[in-house]
Amino acid sequence: MQINRLPLTDLANQVNQNLQNKTVDLSKNFSVTLYAVIDKDGLLDPTKSKFDDSRKLGDPAMIETAKSAMEALGRTGFLQYLVRLGIDKATIMITQDDNNVTAVIASQAKTPEHAKQLASGMNGILTIGKVTAKNPSEERTLLDGATSTTDGKNTFLLNFAIPKPMAQDMIKKVLQEQQAKQQASPQGTSSDALGRPNNNTAQR
């Protein structure tokens, strides 16, 4: 499965700029919910996906940062993991509180049995991911914090939970590494340089 990391590179550059300008504090708490529609290539459909602002909580700057992060992730192809299971619609909620950073992906199945099948299939994908992911690595940390289950009814759930200090350290490391790359090659390639459309965002 091919993952396009350029949107995440752009995101890291923008977050680093915001940190330099002191317009965002990554330690602030927030919660953001996205109703996601996923196309056959595992990309977020920006015309049909929509953020639920009635459910947003916390620091405004972090809310916008989280929205940008979700949109960037939606352009990487990472959601192919869900498409493999036949999932094309999901509710995605990302929350940072005093203790943890959590992400919950929920999707309605046809029956409770179907929800269990989806959870079992995702657990298989997670197991393979843990075997193939470099350890230690950011990817392995995310996989280690992932669980797939159901609500006992028709909803498939994929949960990621990482202690806030660990998540903050991981994010800082990624941002510092990208900042070093950017400084070493200030004209480095980004997805914008490759002509990514600027309107490729979910409805806010």
URGIPE-V742630 format. One record per residue. N is the residue number from 1. PHI is phi in whole degrees, -180 to 180 (* if undefined). NEAR is the number of other C-alpha atoms within 12 Angstrom. Layout:
n = (N;N)
phi = (PHI;PHI)
near = (NEAR;NEAR)
This chain:
n = (1;2;3;4;5;6;7;8;9;10;11;12;13;14;15;16;17;18;19;20;21;22;23;24;25;26;27;28;29;30;31;32;33;34;35;36;37;38;39;40;41;42;43;44;45;46;47;48;49;50;51;52;53;54;55;56;57;58;59;60;61;62;63;64;65;66;67;68;69;70;71;72;73;74;75;76;77;78;79;80;81;82;83;84;85;86;87;88;89;90;91;92;93;94;95;96;97;98;99;100;101;102;103;104;105;106;107;108;109;110;111;112;113;114;115;116;117;118;119;120;121;122;123;124;125;126;127;128;129;130;131;132;133;134;135;136;137;138;139;140;141;142;143;144;145;146;147;148;149;150;151;152;153;154;155;156;157;158;159;160;161;162;163;164;165;166;167;168;169;170;171;172;173;174;175;176;177;178;179;180;181;182;183;184;185;186;187;188;189;190;191;192;193;194;195;196;197;198;199;200;201;202;203;204)
phi = (*;-92;-115;-88;-88;-62;-60;-72;-65;-60;-61;-61;-63;-68;-64;-61;-64;-65;-66;-63;-83;59;-101;-146;-123;-67;-85;-69;-80;-164;-150;-135;-124;-124;-91;-99;-115;-114;-83;-65;-92;79;-106;-68;-80;-71;-86;-111;-79;-150;-80;-97;-70;-72;-111;-76;-141;97;-67;-58;-66;-72;-61;-67;-65;-65;-61;-63;-66;-67;-66;-63;-61;-67;-96;-82;95;-60;-73;-58;-58;-76;-61;-57;-93;87;-95;-124;-139;-158;-100;-116;-124;-116;-135;-124;-120;-68;-113;-140;-111;-127;-132;-125;-111;-122;-143;-78;-99;-73;-146;-58;-67;-64;-60;-66;-64;-63;-63;-65;-63;-67;-62;-65;-63;-63;-63;-63;-60;-66;-71;-91;-74;-64;-129;-86;-166;-63;-62;-66;-62;-65;-64;-66;-93;-100;-139;-124;-155;-132;-91;87;-125;-102;-107;-85;-129;-121;-115;-120;-139;-132;-54;-55;-59;-66;-64;-62;-64;-65;-64;-61;-63;-62;-66;-66;-65;-69;-64;-64;-65;-65;-70;-73;-140;-60;-102;-61;-69;-131;-66;-65;-64;-88;91;-65;-60;-79;-96;-85;-129;-69;-64;-100)
near = (14;14;20;24;21;26;35;30;31;32;33;33;31;26;32;30;21;20;22;15;11;12;19;23;26;33;28;26;29;31;34;40;34;42;35;38;31;38;28;21;26;30;37;37;31;27;20;22;30;28;33;22;20;12;19;26;24;25;23;21;26;30;34;30;33;39;36;29;29;41;42;35;33;38;36;29;30;29;36;28;33;37;26;22;27;28;35;30;31;33;31;38;35;37;38;33;27;18;18;24;35;30;33;32;38;33;39;28;27;17;18;20;20;24;30;28;24;34;36;22;27;33;28;22;25;29;20;17;23;23;16;15;19;16;15;15;18;23;24;23;25;30;31;27;26;30;28;34;31;30;22;17;18;22;30;40;36;39;32;31;29;32;23;22;19;20;30;25;19;24;29;22;18;24;28;22;18;29;26;17;19;22;14;11;12;13;11;20;19;25;23;20;15;13;13;18;13;15;14;24;29;31;23;27)
